[in-house]
Amino acid sequence: MAGHSHWAGIKHKKGKADKIRSKIFSKLSREITVAAKLGDKNPEMNPRLRSAIQSARAANMPKDNIDRAIDKSEVGDQSNFDDIRYEGFGPKNIAVIVDTLTDNKNRTASSIRTLFQKNGGNLGTKGSSSHNFKQSGVIKIDYKIISDEKILDLALNAGADDCISYNNDFHEIRCDKEDVYKVKKILEKDIQSFISTGIEWIPLIYIEVDSNEKDEIVNFLENIEDDDDVQSVYSNVRFKD
């Protein structure tokens, strides 16, 4: 994430520092439940579920919480979640993509629209901002567990397109979105712990913003991400040094 990376780095640090733990667990639980409902309950046979569980472990989610989230996927739970994407623009006309997982489309649409309006943004139509991005498979690994040289070598040998290391934060491996779980499975031979794995929106075009305007934009993005139905927020902002 260059412009992507600035927001990713801020998210990752602040997420560990001051996000409400129960809210993080709630979003992770929802992803585990949906992954288990859509595929095999055995994570070894269900790459999305395996990745969701690994993300939960990286966030120190207790095993009981993970097991309960899987159990909720059984027939007795009547909740049906939908993946819905919203697109729009924030302060300084930065492009924003919001991925949600919701059991109430009307509630989520209303909440996202209000969040954009109250925080200096505008919600757009489908395709209004996504043309500024491309979808890629993204695998994140804690920086401390492996060296830059070693992870780059492993990533390229596994079929990845690139590996970007952010000092003292995380390694970000990128690949074709269709190959993300195949690349991940090869990496699992040498790496036991992953921060996250999934399909992310990588900016093609960046909007450069002065660093003295960072707080306004970060607050805008965080206010959206804090919504219970929001799973991920992507932006093409790049802060000038």
Steps between C-alpha positions, in 0.01 A plus 500: 500500500717806414210738520339175601797432728474820698143420602583132547790582729297745706211252523726217611674702773189669633306178478735340751532811712156639557220319316234351725584132528139383503432682171799336334388160626147563374621567145732199506222278636266609222759413235561158659127427513445597136807308381383188686146537368615534139746211507633205696510529880850350490746790451742268322237456228381862501769761421280798587416351839863407565610856424222645717607282792865598454401868503303440820798332663725788393260732685521273809138393474431217750445153356151487658398807299627341179313176572178688575528692173533173308206349689282797401536394138284193565141480375363616835636851442265680266720804433591546135781739426562674168828643370417854381746756365453875526702760311543871547734789563637653817669827592735633229310278255680183605340185356358259756373142481312347794445123524219396731353176630142556605179324595297819440570679171276799576667565836846480352422722200354766727794484741766522229324790326475690828865434587616641167279807529588578862873465444549713192454234232253402234367151433512416129353241269650159424815552293538867593827448687601137438652588160780662702593159645573141403418191702795291615563216737671638810667303777636683805762355735644654817831670422674353803462133412698494173764709324440714190726283287352169615136601451571649157665174393213289638237724345645497150558124512136457606382686190439847644549815293660715767588528867521836675650521849403782736770525766392396849144450378413230246591330173237528226500235229300569184383257235216444252174488693423155360831367640494643852409176681734294282790734584397497866498119513859490372609764752343299783778244459743757646277749685258415779349840581327748268342837576245474220430351158247614244407699193578871535464811286841642400503859365602564141470877538599685816378825653786675679403688813710722728596334828333780697168375361564140604289511817185607316530220245602230748205595722268478200625153408497375858146622562386289205705198604356514852151420371403148610410389146825621342771241449759701303562854376735585211619840382742641243632773729875558515633734766788725400804493729 
